Amino acid sequence: MDRFGEHWRNHDQKIFESWERIGREDDVLIVAGDTSWAMRMQEALPDLERIGRMKGLKVMLKGNHDYWWQSLAKMTRALHPSIKLLQANSVIVGRVAIAGTRGWLCPNDLFFTPDDQKIYEREVGRLRAALQSLESRRSEFDSLIVALHYPPTNDKHEPGGFIELIDERGADACVYGHLHGDAIATALTGKRNKTTYYLVSADAVGFSPAEIKLGVPSVEADRSV
């Protein structure tokens, strides 16, 4: 990873050492995609087993570079029991619900093309399905986190399908990754309506897991959303 900058050198060691220092066994760690450069599941297993040995419950999403990702059933059988997978579904842990999917580029983004429209619509549908999976379980949770790999809006922070669903459900937090380097400055972060937005890509958080604070006031986000 140091080919992307010297600050990426030994990035995995920084992350694991930080989690060992600050993490607890009863914590939940959201791994927001782009977990391994492996192309096949078998090649990714050393990375995934290392994550499985980390403290706490791990909730993992697919990123755009996770080519090793397979069906949920196959991966669930292969992965450490402390890893839960999010793909158009949800988990509830300690009165906190986490619903998510990979996401995609949003319309009117600088890099959005006509070929992206169908994938974008599919991913919005998957987030809708993830949130709908919680409808019959409303009594089981007090807080809701939406987890994505891609940002929930375009680089101009315009409204779109993901934001509409997040607002509709009144999510307490939205956690996402994908943005690195100069693109970090374009991220939607802070409070908008009821939801606090967190960019948690590795270089955005200094290669140390970021704390998601539920029910805590935050700085206002860009109101152009």
Order of alpha helices (4+ residues) and beta strands (2+ residues): alpha-beta-alpha-beta-alpha-beta-beta-beta-alpha-beta-alpha-beta-beta-beta
